[in-house]
Every structure is written in C-alpha cells, then in structure tokens.
Amino acid sequence: MSYQVTPKTSIAAHLIAAYVQWYDENGAKPYISFNGKHVDAPFLQQFIQNGVLILNASSIATSNTFMVDHNFVQMASRFSGKEVSIKIPTHAVLAVYSPDIQHTGINLASIKATEPKKPTPPATGVGMEHETPKKDNKVVNFTPRKPK
C-alpha cells in the first residue's frame, strides 16, 4: 500500500479561482498580475508596466465571465468602453491580491517552485521511513502508523 501521491495537475489554477471568488464574495476587487512575456494580445501590450500586466478580475469588471483552468485564465473585460475577450496562460499568473484587504493574497511563484517537476516513484510498504520538512527547513524522519 502506498501513502505517497504525485499530483497530476497544478494546484495553482484552484488557488487562483478560490482567491478571486473569496475577494469578490467579500466586496474586495481581486487583481491578477501576469508575466507580460506571456501576454500575446497586442491591445494588452500598452498596459504592461515593468514586465507585468495587472487586471481586475472582479465579477463586475469581467461581467461574471472569469474562468480559470490548468491551461488558461479567461475573462471578458472593458477597455475604453469596448468589451474584449482575454485569454492568458495560467502559468503566466504571478500573483492574486486585493488592495482592499490587507495581508492577503498569494504569490504563485512560490507555489509553482514547490510543485514536483516529474513524478516520483511511489513508496512501498507500511512502516517505511519518510522525510518531512519542518518549518525551519530541517528534515525530520517519521514512521507512519499501520492503518487499523
């Protein structure tokens, strides 16, 4: 029996969606910052500053069209009174935040850096020693208990 699970998908898309929804539900404007290198739409290039594009992802700004999956962040938004469809790769998201609520937000760079790059072989056997990092980054060995 194995206790080790290797994720098949990134958690980033789920976190982006959850933060945007939470901000919106609490009356705060959710903003998403994107790496400007991954923004292909020519009309958005004028809004990129210091290599970063920041978009308001609130339900009002996007007319409830905000969607995110493992490949793309998609929404419709108004620029100079004209509604435009936006589609940017999910891996281009740098952060989700709201200036309306202090001390919240998520830096997606830290999440992406900790996700496994390739699947690791599953652990086998019950009672096998595993290593788990502590808060101070020291490694601690522990032995899982046998399921009852």
Secondary structure, DSSP 8 states (H G I E B T S, - for coil): -------SS-SHHHHHHHHHHHHHHTT---EEEEEGGG---GGGGGG-BTTEEEEE--TTTTTT--EE-SSEEEEEEEETTEEEEEEEEGGGEEEEE-TTSTT--EEHHHHHHHS-SS------STT--EEEE-TTS-EEEE------
